[in-house]
Amino acid sequence: MSAARPARRVLAAAVALPLLIGALGACGYGSEKKDDKNDVAAEGAKLSVDTVKIGYFPNITHATPLVGDHEGILQKELGGTKLRSTTFNAGPSEIEALNAGSIDIGWIGPSPAINGYVKSKGKSLRIISGSASGGVKLVVNPDRISSLDDVKGKKIATPQKGNTQDVAFLNWIAEKGWKVDPQSGKGDVSVVRTDNKVTPDAFKAGSVDGAWVPEPTASKLVAEGGKVLLDESTLWPDKKFVITNVIVSQKFLDAHPDVVEAVLRGSVKTNAWITANPDKAKTSANAALKGLTGKELPAEVLDPAWRGIAVTDDPLASTLQAEADHAVKAGLLEKPDLSGIYDLAPLNKVLKAQGKPSVDAANLGKR
């Protein structure tokens, strides 16, 4: 379980913008004309807390907070309330931080969100928005695997036992009619739980034959000579499934709905800016990654990774239920009661104000 990176203070957009690369300086979000006359926070007023603490991963699948934080979009919507962000390398550590009050709002994958909700019996968190869809691939060594049937008998890496990609791969294995023990990963396919940071080296060394992983790890494997054998999006209706959503501490949501609404407003505006400016947003995300990790992604990794991910305000709630069902079928989760895991009222309020259609909780809304 990875420890959280030290929290870093995020300044207002007027200060953050000079940190952007030159190409973005004149055309970033901060230079756009403010068109929300009812946005009190954007005028500089402080909301009901001095500081809101957010968490996310330094990962392309977390494009919304990467770009929204780096471009100052989130801070702009908070006005006088300061944004403080912490990055994490694994979902469980982010859930621990949320439960401990170290963060108030977080971007996270569906499996840890489900686990956090179930373990707290519905008391610790709510999912309040979508963030990203897609960006998961099965990449293999083409010298060892040339077809999907060839995966049987091979060693395939997933990021962590019971994580979102691990569950998806185990479900795919079961649908192929193969058997694998979900705890040990042993069976007709050897499921090797490997940290995403290590997987490219393991793939290059030949200790695994492939990996079912999110971006940008998938594109890193392709850059090492791997071949995309399967894009997980092809297994889902409309090729959409939740890979990242937004969660909030239930306590914080009850006490500070104005702050939650401001963050959601920033999230929605960030997604709109990413969609309208994909190349600028890609560059911004990479600059943010360099600031957080000390390294930017090379073009041969960044470009395909970015193309494989779609930002979305819709939490794609029906796919969350399906992912939970997959975990149950795999033997990694007892049948959960997810009723009430979503509270989409604040998001739908924001969407309505911006003239966008509302989103649905698929019968898993606030109880």
URTA-V717092 format. One record per residue. RES is the residue in one small letter. PSI is psi in degrees with one decimal (999 if undefined). NEAR is the number of other ideal C-beta (glycine too) atoms within 10 Angstrom. D_FIRST is the distance of its C-alpha to the first C-alpha in Angstrom with 1 decimal. Layout:
BEGIN
res = <RES:RES>
psi = <PSI:PSI>
near = <NEAR:NEAR>
d_first = <D_FIRST:D_FIRST>
END
This chain:
BEGIN
res = <m:s:a:a:r:p:a:r:r:v:l:a:a:a:v:a:l:p:l:l:i:g:a:l:g:a:c:g:y:g:s:e:k:k:d:d:k:n:d:v:a:a:e:g:a:k:l:s:v:d:t:v:k:i:g:y:f:p:n:i:t:h:a:t:p:l:v:g:d:h:e:g:i:l:q:k:e:l:g:g:t:k:l:r:s:t:t:f:n:a:g:p:s:e:i:e:a:l:n:a:g:s:i:d:i:g:w:i:g:p:s:p:a:i:n:g:y:v:k:s:k:g:k:s:l:r:i:i:s:g:s:a:s:g:g:v:k:l:v:v:n:p:d:r:i:s:s:l:d:d:v:k:g:k:k:i:a:t:p:q:k:g:n:t:q:d:v:a:f:l:n:w:i:a:e:k:g:w:k:v:d:p:q:s:g:k:g:d:v:s:v:v:r:t:d:n:k:v:t:p:d:a:f:k:a:g:s:v:d:g:a:w:v:p:e:p:t:a:s:k:l:v:a:e:g:g:k:v:l:l:d:e:s:t:l:w:p:d:k:k:f:v:i:t:n:v:i:v:s:q:k:f:l:d:a:h:p:d:v:v:e:a:v:l:r:g:s:v:k:t:n:a:w:i:t:a:n:p:d:k:a:k:t:s:a:n:a:a:l:k:g:l:t:g:k:e:l:p:a:e:v:l:d:p:a:w:r:g:i:a:v:t:d:d:p:l:a:s:t:l:q:a:e:a:d:h:a:v:k:a:g:l:l:e:k:p:d:l:s:g:i:y:d:l:a:p:l:n:k:v:l:k:a:q:g:k:p:s:v:d:a:a:n:l:g:k:r>
psi = <122.5:143.1:152.4:147.5:154.3:140.3:141.9:137.0:130.1:121.8:171.8:161.4:-34.0:-29.4:-35.5:-31.6:-37.3:-16.3:-13.7:158.9:154.6:-37.1:-23.8:-17.3:-39.7:-11.4:13.6:175.2:-39.1:-20.2:-5.3:150.5:133.4:127.5:6.5:93.3:-19.7:3.2:90.4:-41.4:-37.4:-17.9:-4.2:-0.8:144.7:140.1:-158.0:-2.6:155.5:-36.4:138.5:134.6:119.8:159.0:146.8:176.1:145.2:71.9:143.4:-29.6:-9.6:42.9:-37.0:-56.0:-31.8:-51.6:-43.3:-36.3:-49.2:-38.6:-11.1:9.9:-44.5:-45.0:-39.0:-41.0:-22.2:-13.7:-120.6:-9.4:126.3:145.3:128.1:126.3:148.1:137.9:150.3:157.2:-8.4:147.3:-45.5:-39.2:-32.4:-39.1:-41.2:-42.0:-39.6:-45.5:-32.2:-7.5:10.3:-27.1:158.2:-36.1:140.3:150.5:130.0:160.8:166.0:-40.2:-49.5:-31.0:-43.8:-47.8:-42.0:-39.0:-45.2:-44.9:-30.8:5.1:40.9:12.5:-14.7:-33.8:166.3:146.3:127.0:-4.6:161.3:174.8:-47.4:152.6:147.5:-157.9:27.1:131.8:153.1:111.6:133.4:164.0:112.3:-16.6:-19.9:-26.5:122.4:-12.0:166.5:-36.5:-25.2:-13.3:-28.7:131.0:-0.8:169.3:115.2:129.3:144.5:160.9:-34.1:143.3:125.2:0.6:175.5:-44.7:-35.1:-44.9:-43.0:-41.7:-42.7:-38.0:-41.0:-41.8:-45.4:-38.8:-22.0:-9.0:11.5:160.7:132.9:134.1:120.1:-24.0:-49.1:-22.5:7.3:145.7:-146.5:-26.1:139.7:110.1:112.3:107.5:115.4:132.3:138.3:-28.2:-29.3:-26.6:-45.0:-39.6:-39.6:-38.8:-44.7:-36.4:-13.1:9.9:-15.0:152.2:-11.2:-176.7:142.6:98.6:159.7:169.5:147.8:6.1:-41.0:-45.4:-28.1:-39.1:-38.8:-39.6:-22.1:8.6:3.7:164.9:134.5:113.3:-29.5:132.5:121.4:-27.4:-27.0:-12.2:-4.0:150.4:135.0:12.7:31.3:135.3:148.6:129.3:-30.1:133.1:175.1:129.2:158.9:146.9:130.5:-38.6:-43.0:-39.5:-42.8:-37.4:-29.6:61.2:-27.5:-36.7:-42.4:-43.5:-38.8:-41.8:-41.4:-37.0:-41.3:-37.6:-46.1:-42.6:-33.8:-46.3:-38.7:-39.8:-40.0:-45.0:-39.1:-23.7:62.1:-39.1:-43.8:-40.6:-38.8:-44.7:-40.9:-43.7:-40.3:-38.4:-38.8:-42.0:-41.4:-40.5:-33.0:-37.1:-11.9:-4.2:140.8:161.1:136.3:157.7:-36.4:-15.9:-46.8:-46.6:-52.3:-33.3:-43.9:-39.6:-26.9:-3.9:138.8:125.8:149.6:140.4:-27.3:125.7:-5.9:54.1:-34.6:-30.6:-27.6:-44.2:-40.4:-40.6:-37.6:-42.3:-36.9:-40.1:-36.5:-47.1:-33.7:-13.3:16.3:-6.3:136.4:154.2:113.7:153.5:103.9:6.9:127.9:0.0:-25.2:139.3:96.2:6.6:-45.9:-40.3:-45.4:-29.9:-44.6:-45.6:-42.0:-42.2:-26.6:10.5:25.2:154.6:151.3:164.6:160.7:146.9:5.2:46.6:19.4:26.6:178.1:131.5:999>
near = <10:14:11:17:15:7:16:13:9:20:14:17:20:11:12:20:19:7:15:21:13:6:12:21:13:9:12:24:26:20:11:12:4:10:7:13:8:6:16:15:23:18:10:12:12:14:21:13:16:10:14:24:21:25:27:27:24:19:29:27:27:28:29:30:30:29:27:34:26:28:31:24:28:29:26:26:28:27:18:13:22:17:25:16:25:19:23:27:17:21:26:18:18:28:25:17:21:28:17:9:11:15:27:25:29:29:26:27:26:27:25:24:30:23:20:22:25:18:13:14:8:17:11:17:26:24:26:23:31:27:28:26:26:23:28:25:29:25:28:27:21:12:10:14:22:12:8:13:8:14:25:14:11:16:19:24:30:25:24:18:15:20:23:29:25:23:26:23:29:28:18:19:22:16:11:14:8:15:11:20:11:21:10:11:20:13:15:14:23:16:22:18:14:23:14:23:11:14:25:21:13:17:25:15:8:11:14:24:22:28:30:26:27:28:26:27:30:29:27:24:28:18:15:15:12:24:16:15:19:18:16:23:19:7:14:18:10:9:13:17:23:26:29:30:26:26:27:27:23:18:15:21:20:11:14:21:17:15:23:28:20:28:29:25:26:28:28:22:21:28:24:16:22:27:12:9:18:13:10:20:27:21:19:27:28:23:19:24:21:14:15:19:13:7:10:16:22:13:10:12:23:20:14:17:26:23:14:24:26:17:23:22:25:20:29:25:24:18:21:25:18:18:24:24:15:21:26:14:15:19:13:18:20:8:10:18:11:21:13:16:28:25:22:25:15:21:28:19:15:23:20:11:14:14:6:14:10:13:19:16:22:16:11:21:16:13:8>
d_first = <0.0:3.8:6.6:9.5:12.5:15.5:17.6:20.7:24.0:25.5:29.3:32.0:33.0:36.0:34.0:31.3:33.7:35.0:31.6:31.9:33.5:37.3:37.7:35.8:37.4:40.5:39.2:35.7:35.3:36.5:39.9:40.5:43.0:41.7:43.1:41.7:44.4:42.7:39.5:39.9:36.5:37.5:40.5:38.4:38.5:35.6:34.1:33.2:30.4:30.4:26.9:24.6:20.8:19.2:15.8:15.2:13.7:15.7:16.7:20.2:19.4:19.0:22.5:23.9:21.9:21.9:25.7:26.4:24.8:26.3:29.7:29.9:30.6:28.2:29.6:33.1:32.8:31.5:34.5:34.6:31.2:28.6:25.5:22.4:19.3:15.7:13.6:10.0:8.3:6.7:8.8:7.1:6.5:10.0:11.4:10.6:12.4:15.1:15.7:16.0:18.3:16.5:17.3:20.1:19.9:17.2:17.3:15.0:15.3:17.3:15.1:12.6:15.8:17.6:15.0:15.0:18.8:19.4:17.5:19.3:22.5:23.1:23.0:20.0:20.3:22.6:22.5:25.2:25.5:24.7:23.6:23.4:24.5:24.3:22.8:21.5:23.3:23.8:24.6:26.3:28.2:31.7:33.2:31.4:31.2:34.0:33.8:31.5:33.0:32.1:28.4:29.3:28.7:26.4:22.7:20.8:17.3:15.0:11.7:9.7:11.5:13.0:12.2:15.4:16.6:15.8:18.0:20.6:21.0:21.3:23.9:25.7:25.9:27.3:29.8:31.0:31.8:29.5:27.5:23.9:22.0:19.0:17.0:17.8:18.6:22.0:25.3:27.6:24.8:22.0:18.8:16.4:12.8:12.0:10.0:12.6:13.1:14.2:16.2:19.3:19.8:19.4:21.8:24.2:24.2:25.0:22.3:21.7:24.6:23.0:20.0:19.7:17.7:18.1:19.9:20.1:18.6:21.5:24.0:22.6:23.2:26.7:27.4:26.7:29.4:27.6:29.4:28.3:29.3:28.3:27.3:25.5:27.7:30.7:29.5:29.6:32.7:33.8:30.9:28.7:25.4:22.7:19.8:19.0:20.4:20.7:19.7:21.0:20.8:23.8:25.0:25.0:26.8:29.4:30.0:30.0:31.0:32.8:29.6:27.8:30.9:31.0:27.5:28.4:31.6:29.8:27.5:30.6:32.5:29.7:29.7:33.5:33.5:31.1:33.3:36.5:35.3:32.9:33.7:33.4:30.2:28.7:29.8:28.4:24.9:25.0:26.2:23.4:20.8:22.7:22.6:18.9:17.9:21.2:22.0:23.9:24.0:27.3:29.7:29.5:25.8:26.1:29.3:28.5:25.0:26.7:29.4:27.0:25.6:27.7:27.0:28.2:28.8:29.1:26.0:27.5:27.1:28.7:26.1:23.3:25.3:25.8:22.1:21.6:24.6:23.2:20.1:22.7:24.8:22.1:21.5:17.9:19.2:22.3:24.7:23.5:25.9:25.0:28.3:27.8:24.4:26.3:28.4:30.0:33.0:31.9:31.1:34.4:36.2:35.0:35.8:39.3:40.0:39.2:41.4:38.6:38.5:36.4:33.4:33.0:30.5:31.7:32.7:29.2:30.3:30.5:32.1>
END
